[in-house]
Amino acid sequence: MEITFYGHACFSIKTKGKTILFDPFISPNPKAKSVDVNKLTPDYILISHGHEDHLADAETIAKKTNATLVSNFEIVTWYQQKGVENTHPMNIGGSWKFDFGMVKYTNAIHSSMLPDGSYGGNPGGFLIKNEENSFYYSGDTALTMDMKLIGNSEKLDFAVLPIGDNFTMGIDDAIIAAEFINCNKVIGVHYDTFGYIEIKHKEAIEKFKAKGKELILLNIGEKMLM
């Protein structure tokens, strides 16, 4: 799998010949000004919840690329009404086998209101697995005991977790989350974009290391292989 970070909680995964883009918030993010949204060509767009800082560019990208938009029923219905043609609705606990692998929509403890004030359904995350890797993207969430269910049933190669605190888990809770899901390699997201969620990078990395875990903080536009 090839991972590319686009800032905040937006990243893409290339696997099984497909590109999956998660939570596209790029053009409104001044820290991601080096990223040209028009050059992104995902096959799928996965949206964890309805907040603008997770879907600001989703409509534009979906209509330009004809990518399949995957999210909860309420968010998918909202985009259908906006003319997005290729969609796949899910809900908490459900799974579906796509051509790139299995996706399970997992529980998250957060809120979810769409930019126009519409109800955004329950927030969630995604558990994805295929022959290449198995990984968990929690979406925006607090630490929750539900994560232990993932750790008890899945062997994860890596996880993508929010670490910025204030609106989501912070560093300390993200370390506990990594323990709950039995995963030693974590890519951090949802940090530094706003003043409320700025972190001390070195301190965060050292805290994870002290617990026998690796915290990876990618630069915007940086790629890595898993």
C-alpha positions as a Markdown table, in Angstrom:
| # | Residue | x | y | z |
|---|---|---|---|---|
| 1 | Met | 0.0 | 0.0 | 0.0 |
| 2 | Glu | 1.1 | 3.5 | -0.8 |
| 3 | Ile | -0.1 | 6.2 | 1.6 |
| 4 | Thr | -0.1 | 10.0 | 0.8 |
| 5 | Phe | -1.0 | 12.6 | 3.4 |
| 6 | Tyr | -2.9 | 15.7 | 2.2 |
| 7 | Gly | -3.1 | 17.5 | 5.6 |
| 8 | His | -5.5 | 17.5 | 8.5 |
| 9 | Ala | -7.3 | 14.1 | 8.3 |
| 10 | Cys | -7.1 | 13.7 | 4.6 |
| 11 | Phe | -5.0 | 10.9 | 3.1 |
| 12 | Ser | -5.1 | 8.4 | 0.2 |
| 13 | Ile | -4.3 | 4.7 | 0.0 |
| 14 | Lys | -3.3 | 3.0 | -3.2 |
| 15 | Thr | -4.0 | -0.7 | -3.0 |
| 16 | Lys | -5.0 | -3.5 | -5.4 |
| 17 | Gly | -4.8 | -1.0 | -8.3 |
| 18 | Lys | -7.3 | 1.4 | -6.8 |
| 19 | Thr | -6.9 | 4.8 | -5.0 |
| 20 | Ile | -9.0 | 5.5 | -2.0 |
| 21 | Leu | -9.2 | 9.1 | -0.7 |
| 22 | Phe | -10.3 | 9.7 | 2.9 |
| 23 | Asp | -12.0 | 12.8 | 4.3 |
| 24 | Pro | -11.0 | 15.3 | 1.6 |
| 25 | Phe | -10.5 | 18.7 | 3.3 |
| 26 | Ile | -7.8 | 20.3 | 1.2 |
| 27 | Ser | -8.6 | 23.5 | -0.6 |
| 28 | Pro | -9.8 | 25.4 | 2.5 |
| 29 | Asn | -6.7 | 24.3 | 4.4 |
| 30 | Pro | -4.0 | 26.9 | 4.1 |
| 31 | Lys | -1.4 | 24.4 | 5.2 |
| 32 | Ala | -2.3 | 22.2 | 2.2 |
| 33 | Lys | -1.9 | 25.0 | -0.4 |
| 34 | Ser | 0.8 | 22.9 | -2.2 |
| 35 | Val | -1.8 | 20.2 | -3.0 |
| 36 | Asp | -3.6 | 20.6 | -6.4 |
| 37 | Val | -7.1 | 19.1 | -5.8 |
| 38 | Asn | -7.6 | 19.0 | -9.6 |
| 39 | Lys | -4.8 | 16.4 | -9.9 |
| 40 | Leu | -6.4 | 13.9 | -7.5 |
| 41 | Thr | -8.0 | 11.0 | -9.3 |
| 42 | Pro | -9.4 | 8.6 | -6.7 |
| 43 | Asp | -11.5 | 5.6 | -7.5 |
| 44 | Tyr | -13.3 | 5.9 | -4.1 |
| 45 | Ile | -13.9 | 8.7 | -1.6 |
| 46 | Leu | -14.5 | 7.5 | 2.0 |
| 47 | Ile | -16.1 | 10.0 | 4.4 |
| 48 | Ser | -16.1 | 9.4 | 8.1 |
| 49 | His | -18.6 | 12.0 | 9.2 |
| 50 | Gly | -20.3 | 15.2 | 8.1 |
| 51 | His | -18.1 | 18.0 | 9.4 |
| 52 | Glu | -16.7 | 20.4 | 6.7 |
| 53 | Asp | -13.1 | 19.7 | 7.7 |
| 54 | His | -13.6 | 16.2 | 6.5 |
| 55 | Leu | -15.6 | 16.6 | 3.2 |
| 56 | Ala | -15.0 | 20.1 | 1.9 |
| 57 | Asp | -13.7 | 18.9 | -1.5 |
| 58 | Ala | -15.6 | 15.7 | -1.8 |
| 59 | Glu | -18.4 | 16.9 | -4.1 |
| 60 | Thr | -15.9 | 18.6 | -6.5 |
| 61 | Ile | -13.6 | 15.5 | -6.7 |
| 62 | Ala | -16.5 | 13.0 | -6.9 |
| 63 | Lys | -18.1 | 14.8 | -9.9 |
| 64 | Lys | -14.8 | 15.4 | -11.7 |
| 65 | Thr | -13.5 | 11.8 | -11.3 |
| 66 | Asn | -16.8 | 9.8 | -11.0 |
| 67 | Ala | -15.3 | 8.2 | -7.9 |
| 68 | Thr | -17.6 | 6.2 | -5.7 |
| 69 | Leu | -18.5 | 8.1 | -2.5 |
| 70 | Val | -18.8 | 5.8 | 0.5 |
| 71 | Ser | -20.2 | 7.0 | 3.9 |
| 72 | Asn | -23.1 | 6.6 | 6.2 |
| 73 | Phe | -26.6 | 6.6 | 4.7 |
| 74 | Glu | -27.4 | 10.2 | 5.6 |
| 75 | Ile | -24.2 | 11.6 | 4.1 |
| 76 | Val | -24.6 | 9.5 | 0.9 |
| 77 | Thr | -28.2 | 10.7 | 0.5 |
| 78 | Trp | -27.1 | 14.3 | 0.9 |
| 79 | Tyr | -24.5 | 13.9 | -1.9 |
| 80 | Gln | -27.0 | 12.1 | -4.1 |
| 81 | Gln | -29.2 | 15.2 | -3.8 |
| 82 | Lys | -26.3 | 17.3 | -5.0 |
| 83 | Gly | -25.9 | 15.2 | -8.1 |
| 84 | Val | -23.1 | 12.8 | -7.1 |
| 85 | Glu | -24.0 | 9.7 | -9.1 |
| 86 | Asn | -21.7 | 6.9 | -7.8 |
| 87 | Thr | -22.4 | 6.3 | -4.1 |
| 88 | His | -22.4 | 3.4 | -1.6 |
| 89 | Pro | -24.3 | 3.9 | 1.7 |
| 90 | Met | -23.2 | 2.1 | 4.9 |
| 91 | Asn | -23.9 | 2.2 | 8.6 |
| 92 | Ile | -22.3 | 1.3 | 11.9 |
| 93 | Gly | -21.2 | -2.4 | 12.1 |
| 94 | Gly | -21.9 | -3.1 | 8.4 |
| 95 | Ser | -19.3 | -4.4 | 6.0 |
| 96 | Trp | -19.0 | -4.7 | 2.2 |
| 97 | Lys | -16.6 | -6.3 | -0.1 |
| 98 | Phe | -15.3 | -3.8 | -2.7 |
| 99 | Asp | -12.9 | -4.6 | -5.5 |
| 100 | Phe | -10.0 | -3.3 | -3.4 |
| 101 | Gly | -11.0 | -5.2 | -0.3 |
| 102 | Met | -13.4 | -5.5 | 2.6 |
| 103 | Val | -14.6 | -2.3 | 4.4 |
| 104 | Lys | -16.4 | -2.2 | 7.7 |
| 105 | Tyr | -17.9 | 1.0 | 9.0 |
| 106 | Thr | -17.0 | 1.2 | 12.7 |
| 107 | Asn | -18.3 | 3.2 | 15.6 |
| 108 | Ala | -16.9 | 6.6 | 16.6 |
| 109 | Ile | -17.7 | 8.9 | 19.5 |
| 110 | His | -18.0 | 12.4 | 18.0 |
| 111 | Ser | -20.7 | 14.6 | 16.4 |
| 112 | Ser | -21.7 | 14.9 | 12.7 |
| 113 | Met | -23.5 | 17.8 | 11.2 |
| 114 | Leu | -23.3 | 18.6 | 7.5 |
| 115 | Pro | -22.1 | 22.1 | 6.4 |
| 116 | Asp | -25.7 | 23.3 | 5.6 |
| 117 | Gly | -26.9 | 22.2 | 9.0 |
| 118 | Ser | -28.4 | 18.9 | 7.8 |
| 119 | Tyr | -28.2 | 15.9 | 10.0 |
| 120 | Gly | -25.0 | 14.0 | 9.2 |
| 121 | Gly | -25.9 | 10.6 | 10.8 |
| 122 | Asn | -23.7 | 8.8 | 13.2 |
| 123 | Pro | -19.9 | 9.5 | 12.9 |
| 124 | Gly | -17.8 | 6.5 | 12.1 |
| 125 | Gly | -14.5 | 5.0 | 11.0 |
| 126 | Phe | -13.3 | 2.4 | 8.6 |
| 127 | Leu | -11.7 | -1.0 | 9.0 |
| 128 | Ile | -10.1 | -2.0 | 5.7 |
| 129 | Lys | -8.4 | -5.3 | 4.8 |
| 130 | Asn | -7.2 | -7.2 | 1.8 |
| 131 | Glu | -4.2 | -9.4 | 0.8 |
| 132 | Glu | -1.8 | -6.5 | 1.1 |
| 133 | Asn | -2.6 | -5.0 | 4.5 |
| 134 | Ser | -5.2 | -4.6 | 7.2 |
| 135 | Phe | -5.7 | -1.1 | 8.7 |
| 136 | Tyr | -8.1 | 1.0 | 10.8 |
| 137 | Tyr | -9.0 | 4.6 | 10.3 |
| 138 | Ser | -10.9 | 5.7 | 13.4 |
| 139 | Gly | -12.2 | 9.0 | 12.0 |
| 140 | Asp | -12.7 | 11.7 | 14.6 |
| 141 | Thr | -13.4 | 10.0 | 17.9 |
| 142 | Ala | -12.9 | 9.9 | 21.6 |
| 143 | Leu | -11.3 | 6.9 | 23.1 |
| 144 | Thr | -13.9 | 4.2 | 23.2 |
| 145 | Met | -14.0 | 0.6 | 24.6 |
| 146 | Asp | -15.4 | -0.5 | 21.2 |
| 147 | Met | -11.8 | -0.3 | 20.0 |
| 148 | Lys | -11.1 | -3.4 | 22.0 |
| 149 | Leu | -13.5 | -5.3 | 19.7 |
| 150 | Ile | -11.2 | -4.5 | 16.8 |
| 151 | Gly | -8.1 | -5.5 | 18.7 |
| 152 | Asn | -9.8 | -8.8 | 19.7 |
| 153 | Ser | -10.9 | -9.7 | 16.2 |
| 154 | Glu | -8.4 | -8.2 | 13.7 |
| 155 | Lys | -4.6 | -8.3 | 13.2 |
| 156 | Leu | -3.8 | -4.7 | 12.1 |
| 157 | Asp | -0.7 | -3.7 | 10.2 |
| 158 | Phe | -1.2 | 0.0 | 11.0 |
| 159 | Ala | -3.8 | 2.5 | 12.2 |
| 160 | Val | -4.7 | 6.1 | 11.4 |
| 161 | Leu | -5.7 | 7.9 | 14.5 |
| 162 | Pro | -6.5 | 11.6 | 15.5 |
| 163 | Ile | -4.1 | 13.0 | 18.0 |
| 164 | Gly | -4.8 | 16.7 | 18.2 |
| 165 | Asp | -7.0 | 16.7 | 21.3 |
| 166 | Asn | -9.7 | 19.2 | 22.1 |
| 167 | Phe | -12.1 | 17.9 | 19.3 |
| 168 | Thr | -10.8 | 14.3 | 19.4 |
| 169 | Met | -8.5 | 12.0 | 21.3 |
| 170 | Gly | -5.2 | 13.6 | 22.3 |
| 171 | Ile | -1.8 | 11.9 | 22.4 |
| 172 | Asp | -2.3 | 10.0 | 25.7 |
| 173 | Asp | -5.7 | 8.6 | 24.7 |
| 174 | Ala | -4.4 | 7.7 | 21.2 |
| 175 | Ile | -1.7 | 5.6 | 22.9 |
| 176 | Ile | -4.4 | 3.8 | 24.8 |
| 177 | Ala | -6.4 | 3.4 | 21.6 |
| 178 | Ala | -3.4 | 1.8 | 20.0 |
| 179 | Glu | -3.2 | -0.6 | 22.9 |
| 180 | Phe | -6.9 | -1.4 | 22.6 |
| 181 | Ile | -6.6 | -2.3 | 18.9 |
| 182 | Asn | -3.3 | -4.1 | 19.4 |
| 183 | Cys | -1.5 | -2.0 | 16.9 |
| 184 | Asn | 2.1 | -0.7 | 17.2 |
| 185 | Lys | 2.3 | 1.5 | 14.1 |
| 186 | Val | 0.1 | 4.6 | 14.1 |
| 187 | Ile | -0.1 | 7.4 | 11.5 |
| 188 | Gly | -1.3 | 10.6 | 13.3 |
| 189 | Val | -3.9 | 12.9 | 11.8 |
| 190 | His | -6.1 | 15.8 | 12.8 |
| 191 | Tyr | -3.4 | 17.9 | 14.4 |
| 192 | Asp | -1.8 | 21.3 | 13.8 |
| 193 | Thr | -4.4 | 22.6 | 11.4 |
| 194 | Phe | -6.0 | 25.0 | 13.9 |
| 195 | Gly | -4.7 | 26.5 | 17.1 |
| 196 | Tyr | -6.9 | 24.3 | 19.2 |
| 197 | Ile | -5.1 | 21.1 | 17.9 |
| 198 | Glu | -1.5 | 22.0 | 17.7 |
| 199 | Ile | 0.9 | 19.4 | 19.2 |
| 200 | Lys | 4.5 | 19.1 | 20.2 |
| 201 | His | 5.8 | 16.6 | 17.6 |
| 202 | Lys | 8.9 | 15.3 | 19.3 |
| 203 | Glu | 7.1 | 14.9 | 22.7 |
| 204 | Ala | 4.3 | 13.0 | 21.0 |
| 205 | Ile | 6.7 | 10.6 | 19.2 |
| 206 | Glu | 8.6 | 10.0 | 22.4 |
| 207 | Lys | 5.4 | 9.2 | 24.3 |
| 208 | Phe | 4.4 | 6.6 | 21.8 |
| 209 | Lys | 8.0 | 5.2 | 21.8 |
| 210 | Ala | 8.0 | 4.9 | 25.6 |
| 211 | Lys | 5.0 | 2.5 | 25.2 |
| 212 | Gly | 6.7 | 0.5 | 22.5 |
| 213 | Lys | 4.8 | 2.0 | 19.6 |
| 214 | Glu | 5.7 | 4.1 | 16.6 |
| 215 | Leu | 4.0 | 7.4 | 15.8 |
| 216 | Ile | 4.4 | 8.5 | 12.2 |
| 217 | Leu | 3.8 | 12.2 | 11.4 |
| 218 | Leu | 3.9 | 12.7 | 7.7 |
| 219 | Asn | 4.5 | 16.1 | 6.0 |
| 220 | Ile | 1.7 | 17.3 | 3.7 |
| 221 | Gly | 2.3 | 15.7 | 0.3 |
| 222 | Glu | 4.6 | 13.0 | 1.7 |
| 223 | Lys | 4.2 | 9.4 | 0.6 |
| 224 | Met | 5.2 | 6.2 | 2.3 |
| 225 | Leu | 4.8 | 2.5 | 1.7 |
| 226 | Met | 3.2 | 0.1 | 4.1 |
